[in-house]
Amino acid sequence: MEAFRHLDTTTMPWAPEPTIKGMKSKVLFRDPESGAVTIIRSVPPGYGVGDQPFRHYHTSVVERSFYLAGDFPHWEFDGPEDKTGDLIMFRRGLFMDRPPNTIHGLFPHPKSEIGGMAISWNTGGGVGVDDPNYEVESIDVPFENPGRFNVAFTSPRIFMHDTLPWNPHPRVKGWKIKPLAPRRGVAPEVALVHVTADWQPARSGAVVEPTDERRWMFVVSGGLDVVVSQGARQDAIALKEHGYLEWRAPAVIGFAAGAVSDIGATVLCVGHVLG
Ligand SMILES: [Fe+2]
């Protein structure tokens, strides 16, 4: 396997979401062993259930999402006896950190008005209702006579990222950081990093040390230039808006001399903090 992979996701074609009928997707990463994916999903307007509500929970998988566009109404439930749930409108800038054992679902109304798009990543398969491993990982929770569940149900953390303040970046003067989620088992930490326009590195070289674990970043807005080094080999990469870059050892990420970003960039960082 290549030690790094760069995708300009804006030029990738949409394909049917393999585990959820009716959605479209761009698969950025898939681990054949665990079924874990990093994926951009598109929900069409009017997407949802028929005339019956639906809800379920996942037993082991951690799911995280960052919403990029549109609207998508979604409901969270405190437990099987909570029949009304809380409506949360997923919109651009919303971040979701969903641990296992959180009941969530859809009511017939309201439905998405203009559709929606999110980048989502998880720690395993079986979460999509059309996934062959759905019955292994996920459990439906009926609204009427839900029965007894010997499960300690919990809640996800779902918030608009702009309700959190930017903090000074711990290493790079002028940059900003916003931690979104800590590491949770095999789900690595998540942060937004803001790269200042016209910022120049004091010296070229690695800014993220190598690791055997896959790390990745996704440019939410703006753009930046990075250099991926593997020994003597160097690849210059111009990351544009919605560009995706994943890497692991021996690859390291660094910068060339000169301005890294003309207009600045807001970067979703998973498993690392850029800079
Ligand atoms: Fe789910």
Residues whose N, C-alpha, C, O or C-beta is under 5 A from the ligand:
A	BS01	LIG	V127
